[in-house]
Structures are given as structure tokens and as C-alpha cells.
Amino acid sequence: MRCIAIAASVGLGFWILAPLPARGYAFLGGALRLDQRDVRVFDNFSDPEARDSLVEDPNFPGANGATLAIWKAAVEWGSEAHGDGLGDPSQGVLGSGGANFDFSWQGHASSVGGPNDNIVSEIAGSSFGVYAFTETPIEDGWRIRFYSDAAVWEDDPRDSSDPSFKDIQGVATHELGHALGLAHSADITATMVSFLVHNGIPFRSIEADDIAGIQALYGPRAPDKPHVGTYELGAGVVTVRGHGFSAGANEVWFTRRSALADGTPLKVTGLPSFDGGTRIEVPLPDEASQGDVLVHKQGGGGSSLSNAFPFDPGRAPCPTPRLYGTAKTTSQGTVPALYLQGRPSVSAGDFRIATDGGVPDQFGVLVSSGAPAALPFRGGTRWIGSPFERDQVFQFDFLGGANLTPALDAHPIGATRYYQLWFHDPGDAHGTGLSDAAAVSVCP
């Protein structure tokens, strides 16, 4: 058994003085087989701070605390964005690897397991400045242990200035890099550098050297690698939509409700695809749980396994909001085109409607309706139907920007609302400015 550890930032001056190499990444020797892509957590973290994050994220259904932090760490190494890629305010997109590699999230384990069982957990004590370590070799699996006394383990320490608080997610991202076959990097900007930077939050996002390393190990994501884009729930049937599926003999992998001792995903096999390899109909297994869904097509290796897409057997994913219509040009020659941020999820609470093209310092209102329209209105177009509601009064900033939070919880789950900005434009012949519009389906 070989252990690869992440240590405190002793010797930092040496690394700063050393010249940056063209290639910093290195390998442990070997890579994870396709049957070793599972990852589980035995949540025995003893610090209360390890379970502060209690708000569910649609991209990580059913997870919170340390479990949520470790799941986010795993998907950062994935071949593409996990769901819509949101869920971490410290980085833009979760899922940055771009390689033929994706973890299969298998939820909670019943124990710390053995050194090859692909489980993350805490271990008592400390070890001379080492925060956590990964047990290898790689081909047969791995195990990651966090030393309980090495730090106050926090699932989200962004608001803490206490130097003893360390970030579970950042440290787990580093250790999972070892689990998939990367050694420490000589590039001091890499997540796989040998010492912890600050409280570990910078390690949440893998960097260019880490990405080059995982792509060197598993190959850049193949053009024909399967892609899961969404799913739909019917009467006992899950419709998986994407592209690159085999004509026949596909497998759909789910997270198990009761994880097996070896972490094997719940697999439904022998499934044909339809519509040119873009749709698979799969009976929903009773043991399918909140977690991820993946598609394995005929063939071996990472290029035959799709991205991991967040899955909840109790609800379908949020439809992507869409923009429609055209904005009316203001008297100052700007165009108040909308852009959208976050997800229209009541529980996530991060959805925003914004524009940079308004009239500085002028007042306006975010208006919504239950139906779209396309009606002439004050020299432009009213893109929402009647009756409509005044959702939020606002004032543009001195540059003409506005960033608004619609009251999604005022509407039923599943309802679609149509939004537009109306605002005062003193230089306009009608005195009114109008944005384009957004169609938004309200999600849990």
C-alpha cells in the first residue's frame, strides 16, 4: 500500500523561487479501470462545521454537508459540466476535466471500507502536518482519509478567517486527483501541487496543468463519447436524452439506494436507443436513488461511458430558461438585452435576470405573466401577455446595469413565467424602454 498525502505549506518559498515548468503533472503509475469509477462517502466527519451546508442543490440531489462537498470535488474532474455546471460560487463551472473520465457517484458507504473500496472518510489523529492521504495503487481502487485533528474540517469555510478551518471540497479535489492516477505536480498553480494553499478553497477548481494531466492519462474527451443532456420521467420509465448512444446493448447506470459493498453502480443492461442514438427508454428500477445517471455504450474504456448527469427519481430536471423577442433600443443607443444567471429553482435561490443596456439611474419594473405575447407597445414590443404582474421595482446603476431576483416562490412549481423589463427613458419619444423577454419554468 502506498499513501499520497497533501501537507501544510511548509517549504513554500522553495516552490515560489523554482522556475515554472512547461509540464508539471506526473503520474503514480496506472489508471482507474472502467469498473473502478465509483466514489462513495462514509460521513464520519466529527466537526460540526463539516455539516453547515444544508440547502439542497439541484445538481447534487439529496446531498448536504461533507457529502455534498466531496461529490462536488468528484464531478470537477468530470469530462464536462455536471448538469448545468452550477453549484459552487467559487468557480464558474463544475466539471472541467475534458477527458475520457467520469466518476459514478454511489452515495454513502456503511463503513470506511478497505484500501481499494473507493470511499472517502475521516480517520482519527494527525500526522506531522499532513491533512489527508490517498491509499493506492490505482488499478484496483483507492481510499481517501482525512485526519480529524489536522484541521477544523469545513464544508464551506468561505466566511471564516480562522486559519485552522480547512475546506473539505478543495482537499478532496486534490486527493481524488491521486485516486485517478495523478502524482504531485511541480506546477505551483496546479491543484495537484504538494502543499495546501490558504484554506484549500483554491483547490476546488482544477487548473490547466491538472487538466493536461488527466487528459494525458485518459485521453481528451472523444468526439463519440456518449453525452447525457437531460432526462424525463414517465409512468415507471426514464427517458434519457443525449447523443452518441449505441443502436443496441446500452447500459444505464444509476446510483443505488442501498450501496453494494464494492460500490458497483445499479445497471440496467441490453437497452436499444432511438432517434439516431439520442434517446433511451429505461424502466425505472426500484433501487435507483438520488445521484447520477450515466450511459455506457458498447465498447470499453472511458470513451464508452457518458458524462455523469444529476438524477432524482422524484423529479425531472429544471428546463433551461430561454430568451425570446428583441429589445427596444434606448434613446442613448444601448440595447437592454437580458441575460440569465443561476437556475430557476426555488430551493437554490440563485436565479437572476439582468441587463447591462438600460438607461443609467432611471427606474423600471420587472413585469411577468403566465403567457407570452408579441404586441406593439410604446414604440417597441410587449412580449408578455395579460394579465401581468409587477414583480419588482428597480433602478439602473450609473452604467445602465440591473441584476434582479424574480419572486419564483410566488408561483406554483412547474409553472412557466414570462418576464420583461419596462423602464423610464426620458429621451425616448414614448418615454419608455423595453427589454427582450425570458421564459422561465419554476423548479423545486
N, C-alpha and C positions, 0 to 999 in steps of 0.2 A: 504493500500500500504506500502510495506517495501522496503527500499533502502539499497543496499550493496555497499559500496564505497571503492576505493583504495586511500590511503592517502600518504602524503610525509613521508619520512623515519625518522620520529620522534620516539624516543624510540628504536632506532636500537640497542643500547648497551644491552638492556634487552634481545632482541632476540638472540644476539650473546652469551650471558652468559647462556641462558637457555639450558638444555640438549636436544639433538635431540631426538624426539620421534620415536618409531617404526612405528607409523602411525600418520601422521599429518593432513590428509584430514578430512573434516567434511561436513555435508550436510545441506542445507537450509530446506529440507523437500519437498518431491515431485520430479517429473522428467517431462521432456517435453513429451507430447503425440506425436504420430506419425503425427498428423495433425498440430503440432506446431514446425516443423523442419525448417521452412523458416527463412531467415535472409535477411534484406534489409538495405540500407543506404539512409538517406536524407542528401546529401552532402552540408551542410550549413557551413562547416568549414571556418572560416573567415581569418585565417592566410595564406598568400601566400605560406609559407613553407609547407602547407598541400597539395600542388599540384605540387611538384617538379618532381615526378616520372612520366615521360611522355612516356617512352619506353614500348610498349606492350609486355607482357609475354605470350607465347603460352599456359601456364597452366591457365591463367586468361584473356581470350579473351575479348577485349573491355574495360578493366578497367585500370584506372590510378589514381594517386594521393591518396587521403584519401580512396576512394572507393577500390582501389587495396589493400591498407594496411589492411583494415577491412576484405576483402574477404580472404586474406592470414591468418588472425587471425582465421577466422571461420574454414578453412579447416585444421588448425593444430590440432583441436580436432577430426578430422575425423577418421574413422575406419582403413584407410590405406592411402598410398601415393596418393596425388592428382595429377592425370596424371602420370608423371614420378617423381613427388616429388620435382622437382627443382623449382627455382624461388626466393630463399632467400639466399644470400651469408653468412648470419649469422648462418645458420644451414644446416644440410645435407639434410633432407627430411621434406617436409611439409605434415603432415598427420600422427600423432603419437599416436592417442588415443587408437587404438586397441580394441575398444568396439563396441557394437551394437548401434552406434550412428553416424549419419552424418547429417550435415546441408544441406539444399537445398537452394542454392544461388538464390535469386529472384531480384537482381539488385537494382534499385533506387526506392525509395518511393517518393510520391509527397508532403509529409509533415512530420513533426516529429511524427505524429500519436499519438495514445493513449498509456497508460501504458502496454497494452497487445498485441501490434501490431508488436513486433519483429523488431524494427527499431533502428538503431544507428544514432545519430546526435549530434550536438553541442547545448549547452544551454548557454545563456549569464551569465556573472558574475563569481563568485568564492565562495568557501565555506570552509574557515578555513583550507587550506592545502589539501583539497580533490581534486583530479584530475578528477575523473569520478565516476559515480554510475550506478547501475542496479536496475530497479524497478521490484519487484516481487509481488505476489507469482508466482511459476513456471508453474504449470499445464496449466494455461490459457494464457501463453505468458509472455513477458518481454519487457522492453525498456531500452536502454543504452544512457546516456547523458554525453558528455564531457564538462567540464566547460571551456568557452572561455578564461577567464582571469587567469586560473590556471597555464598555461604554454604557450610557443610558440609551437603549435602543428605541428609536422614534420612528413611527410610520410616516410622519410628516413634520420634520423639525424646522420648517422654514421660518417660523415665528420665534425661534429660540436663539439667543446669543450665548447660551451655555456651551462651552467647548466640549463638555463631556457627552452632549447629545449627538448621536451619530445616526445617519439615515439608513434605515433597513433597505430601502429600494436601491439606493446608489451602491451600497456594498454588495447586495445580491446581484446587481447587474454585472459587477466586476467578477464575482465568484462564478456566475453562470457562464461567463466567457471562458473560464477554466474548464467548466463542465463540458463545453462543446469542443474543447481541444486547444485553446489558446494559452500560451505561457505569458509571463510578464513582458510588457513592451518596453523598448528603450526610448520610445517617443513620450516625452513628459506631458504632451497634450492628450494622450490616449486614456481611455477608461481602464485599460489593462496595464497601466503603469504600476509599479510595485508598492507604492505608498498611497495612503489615503489623502485626498485633497480636501481641506477645510472639514466640513461635517459630512462629506460624502455626496451631497446633492449634485455636484458637477458630474458624478459618475452615472447619474440616471440616463444620460444621453451618450450613446456610443459615438465615437468620433471617426474621422477619415481613416486613421490607421487601424482602428478596430474593424471597420467595415472592410478595408482591404484584406485584413487577416481572415475574417470569416468567409469572404469570397474566395480567397486562396485555398481555404480548407474544403469548402463545399461547392465551389464554382459559383459564378454570378448567376442570378436567377434566370433560368432558361425561358426562352420565349413561349415554349409549350407547357410550362409548368401550370398545373390546374389553378384556377382562381375562383374562390367563392366570393360573390359580391353581395348576396343577401339571401334570405330565406322567407318562406311564407308558411303559415300554419293553417292546416285544414282539419277535417274530421279524422284525427288519428294519423295524419300524413304530414310530413315535412317536405316542402318543395324547395330544393336547394338550387339557386340560380347563380350562374357564373359563366365560365368558358374553359375550354381545354380538357373536358371530361372525355373518357374513353366511350366508344359506342356501347360497350358492354363490360361486365365484370368490374364495375367500380365498387369501392368500399367507402362508406361514410362513417367517419369516426366521431363519436360523442364523448363527452365527459361522463363518467359513471357516477350514479348516485351513491353507490357503495363501492369505493375503490378496491380493486384487487390488490393482493399483497405485492405483486410485481408492477403495478401501475399500468397494466395493459388497457388501452382505450376500449370503450364499448364500440364494436364494429358491426355494421350491417353490410353484408357482402353480396356479390353477384348482381349488382344493380345496373340496368341499362341507363343510358342518357337519351335525351330527346332534343329536338330542335337544333341539330348540329353540334351536340356536345355542350349545350348551355343550360340544361335542366335535368335534374334527377328527382324522382319521386321516391321517398323512402318512408316506410311505416315507422311511426314514432315509437321507439322502444320504451317500455315502462321504466327501465333503469336509466334513461337519458336524463341528465341533470343540467342545471345551470353551469355554463362553462364555455367550451368552444366546440365548433363543428369544423371538420376538415374532410376533404375528399382525396382518396388515394386511387389513382387510376392504374391501369395495367402497366407493369414495369417496376424496376427497382430504383433505389437511390432517392435523394431529396427532390429531384426534379419531377418525380411522380406523385409527390404529396403537395397538396394545396397549401395556401396560407391558412392560418387559424382565424376563424371568424366568430365573434361573440355570439353565444346561443342561449336562449332562455325558452324552455318548453312551454312556459306560461304566457309568453307574449312575443309578437313579431317585432323586428327592429323598427326604429323610427324611420319613416320615409324621409328622404333628403329634401329639405326645403328648396324651393325653386323661385327664381326671379322671372318676372314676365313684364311685358309692356316696355314703354320708353318714357324717360323723364322729360319734363319741360325745361328747356334751357333758361337760366335765370337772366335777369337784366344785367348782371355782371359777366355774362358769358360762361358761367360754370354750369355743369350738368350734375344735378343731385341724384346720381345713380346709387342705388342701395348696394351694400354688401352685408353678408350674414356671418355671424361668429357663433361657435358652440352648437349645441343640439337643442331642438325644441322639446326638451324633457323637463317635466315639472320637478322631478327629483333632483336632476343635475343642477338646474338653476343657472346655467351658464349661457343661455341663448341671448344674442344681441342682434338688433337691426341698426345699421349705421350708414352714414354717408359722409363724404368729405366735400361735397359740392354745393352746400347751401349758401345762404346769404349771411355773412358774419353778423352776429349779435341779434339777429331777428328771431322772433318767436314763431313756433309752429305747433302742430299736433300730430301725433301718430294715430291714424284712423284705421279701424278694422271692420270687417264684415264677414258674414258667413257665406258670401258668394262673390265671384269675380264679376267684372263688368268692363265695358270699353265705351265710355260715354263722353262726348265733348263737355269740357268743364273749364271755365275761366282761362281760355286760351290754350288749354292742354287737354289731357285725358284723365277722367276719373276711372281708375282701374278696379275699384271695389263697388259692389252692389249695395242696394238698400234693403233693409235698414242698416245703418252703420253706427259704430260707437267711437267716441273719442277716448282712445286708450291711454294716452299720456301727453301732457303738455310739456314742451321743452324749449330751450333757447340754444341756437347755434353758438359755438365758441367764436373767438375772434378770427379764426381761419375759415369758418363756414362748416365746421365739423359737428357731428352729433352722434352719440352712441347710446341707444335706448334699450330698455329691458321690457319687452311686452309682458302683460299680465296673463301668462299662459294658464295659470291655475284658475282663472275666471271662466274657463271654457271646459267642456267635457273632454275626457281622454278619447282620442280618435277623431275629434272634430278638426276640420280644416278651416283656418282663418286666413283672410286675405288682408294684407297691410299696405298702407301708403302714407307718405308724409305730405301734409299740406302745411304751407308756411307763408308768412308775410314777406312780400318782395316789393318794397316801396317804388322801385324803378320800373316795375312791370306795368303794362297798360291795364291789366286787370287787378294789380296789386297782390297777386297770388303766385306762389311757386308750388310745383308738383313733382314728386319723385316718380320713379317707376314703382313696381309693386312686388310683393313677396307672398307666395302661397306656403303656408306653414301648417303641418299636421301636428296636433298636440299629442305628446307621448307621455307615458308614466314617468 
